[in-house]
Amino acid sequence: MSKTVCVTGASGFIASWLVKLLLQRGYTVKASVRDPDDPKKTAHLLALEGAKERLQLFKANLQEEGSFDAAVAGCEGVFHTASPFTNTVDDPQAELIDPAVKGTLNVLGSCAKTPSVKRVVLTSSAATVAYNYKPKTPDVVVDESWFADLEFCKRRKNIYGLRGLQLKMWYVVSKILAEDAAWKFVREKGIDMVTINPSMVIGPLLQPTLNTSASAILKLINGAQTYPNVSYGWVNVKNVVNAHILAYETPSANGRYCVVERIVHHSGLVDILRKLYPSLQLPDKCADDKPFVSTYQISKDKAKSLGISFIPIEDSIMEIVESLKEKKFFAV
């Protein structure tokens, strides 16, 4: 490949892997970051194979209109991954929703001004698919035709008093609004866009900082007394990144692609960890005494049509634990 593509939010977990694999495939990558002079954000990118020859860093701010013009200029493909998910939030509108929605529209605005752009691949979330009033049981199969319900998410936010769940739902709201805004914009402007909708993404860390999905695993292996009563989807970062690239390279790719290997209750994560690492001190009870939140299924059919072969969650968990060890996030 000799084509030039843009990756926004390039210092993040998914985006770092995306830059890595795009460089491996011979692309020239124009990568946007908030501060190109911060080595914590860029050193791991600049160290990638091919970076010296084919990686260019650009400063961009999600909420600054026109900020992505330079990074998008001359690109045939744009991968928009940048969207905030902080571990604490005081003002959800300012810290999560505005950057997600305005940032997406600012990136798409730059794409609309750039005739060379042939396709945009947007990193969305499985949350924009599954969070709604439809019942979910182990025999229910969710697919790309499902859409999250904003009022359901807001109601969930109000029902649960736990701050962590409130934050999770605010994040879901931000992703729903961002994907909705993106689809409306590209239809009006005639932009070819595909969305990738992954669940919790784990696997080896390239960046030196801890991301949200890795934090969830770290909590379980680093002294937690209980595990939360939640069921999430999980998928390997390499599957997610390959889905992005194949969605860009496959002319027939269209619409949304759920990329989820398995829905697992946190009790199931603990069971997998216990089998893989018998010496770890893992929590043996749930944080509440309510019935376990049900698991369900998410269809792999459309993702497999791109050529994705899913990595089992057991392998993904082993990869993230070994990566956390290597980066000394916990003492062995």
WOGI-V720053 format. One line per field, one symbol per residue. psi: psi as a letter, one per 20 degrees, with the letter a starting at -180 (. if undefined). burial: + if it has 24 or more other ideal C-beta (glycine too) atoms within 12 Angstrom, else -. Layout:
psi=???
burial=???
This chain:
psi=pjqprqoqliirgghghggghgghjjqppoppqhnijohhhhghghiqpighhjppqqpqphjopihjghhhpjqhqpooippqnqhqphnhghhggghgghgghgghghhhiohiphqpopocqhhighnaipqorhipoqaiiqpqpghgghghhhgpiphghggghhggghhghggghgggghhhikpoqqqpnrbpprapphqirprgghhhghhhjljphrqqmqpqqqqphhggghggghhgiohiqqbqopnpgqppqhhhgggghhhhmhiqoqqjqqirjrqppqraqppighghhijpoppqhghgggghghghghjkiqp.
burial=--+++++++++++++++++++++-+-++++++++-+----++-+++-+--+--++++++++++---+++-+++-+++++++++++---+--+---+++++++++++++++++-+--++++++++++++++++---+-----+++-+++-+-++--++--+----+++++++++++++++++++-++----++++++++++++++++++-+++++++++++++-+--++++++++++++++++++++++++--+-++++++++++++++++-++--++--+-++--++-----+-++++++-++--+-+-++-++++++++++++----++--
